[in-house]
Amino acid sequence: LKIGKQGRGRGRLYNSRMPVIIQHRNPASKNYYENKDGAKIVKASFPRPEITWFKDGIELIYHKFFQVHEWPIGNDTMKSKMEIDPTTQKDAGYYECQANNKYAIDSRGFRTDYVMVTY
């Protein structure tokens, strides 16, 4: 999933599709979601964001096969890696990484499939 930069509050570009229009209900909402100091996943943001992982829109909760590794880098960057090992067919789906700080939320997602290779 590729999320483009926001332009003049018109929306974001998803996979080269038409922009998704983000309707803000009040000015505070717009200031929150479009704040220049908001959490960014590919760029540094201030302050350092909290990272949350989702599968098919549901927050992932810790279990023995699911691990999240996080490394703070400097004062404003967080590296996060999610692992599922071993995986099963039930683990196929849409995963999303969400970064959140007091200024804004940003997210990136990807779809996974489960393939079993036999020899």
RAHUMO-V730641 format. One record per pair of residues at least 6 apart in sequence whose ideal C-beta (glycine too) atoms are under 8 Angstrom apart, sorted by sequence separation. I is the first residue (numbers start at 1). J is the second residue. If there is no record, write none. Layout:
# RAHUMO-V730641
i = <I	I>
j = <J	J>
This chain:
# RAHUMO-V730641
i = <6	13	14	24	32	39	53	54	60	62	72	73	99	5	12	38	52	53	71	72	84	98	99	4	11	12	37	70	71	98	99	3	4	10	11	24	37	70	71	98	3	11	12	39	70	97	2	3	10	11	22	69	70	96	97	2	68	69	96	97	1	2	9	68	69	82	96	1	2	68	69	95	96	9	53	67	68	82	94	95	66	67	94	95	51	66	67	80	94	95	66	67	93	94	51	65	93	65	92	9	65	78	91	92	60	65	92	91	48	90	9	89	88	48	51	53	87	6	47	48	50	46	47	48	49	51	53	44	46	48	45	44	45	44	55	56	57	55	56	55	57	55	54	55	53	54	53	54	53	54	52	53	51	52	51	51	52	50	51	49	50	49	50	49	48	45	47	46	47	41	45	49	41	45	40	39	39	39	38	39	38	39	41	37	38	39	40	41	42	37	38	39	41	35	38	35	34	32	33	32	33	3	3	3	1	1	1>
j = <12	19	20	30	38	45	59	60	66	68	78	79	105	12	19	45	59	60	78	79	91	105	106	12	19	20	45	78	79	106	107	12	13	19	20	33	46	79	80	107	13	21	22	49	80	107	13	14	21	22	33	80	81	107	108	14	80	81	108	109	14	15	22	81	82	95	109	15	16	82	83	109	110	24	68	82	83	97	109	110	82	83	110	111	68	83	84	97	111	112	84	85	111	112	70	84	112	85	112	30	86	99	112	113	82	87	114	114	72	114	34	114	114	75	78	80	114	34	75	76	78	75	76	77	78	80	82	74	76	78	76	76	77	77	91	93	94	93	94	94	96	95	95	96	95	96	96	97	97	98	97	98	97	98	98	99	100	99	100	99	100	100	101	101	101	99	101	101	102	97	101	106	99	103	99	99	100	101	101	103	103	104	106	103	104	105	106	107	108	104	105	106	108	103	106	104	104	103	104	104	105	106	107	108	108	109	110>
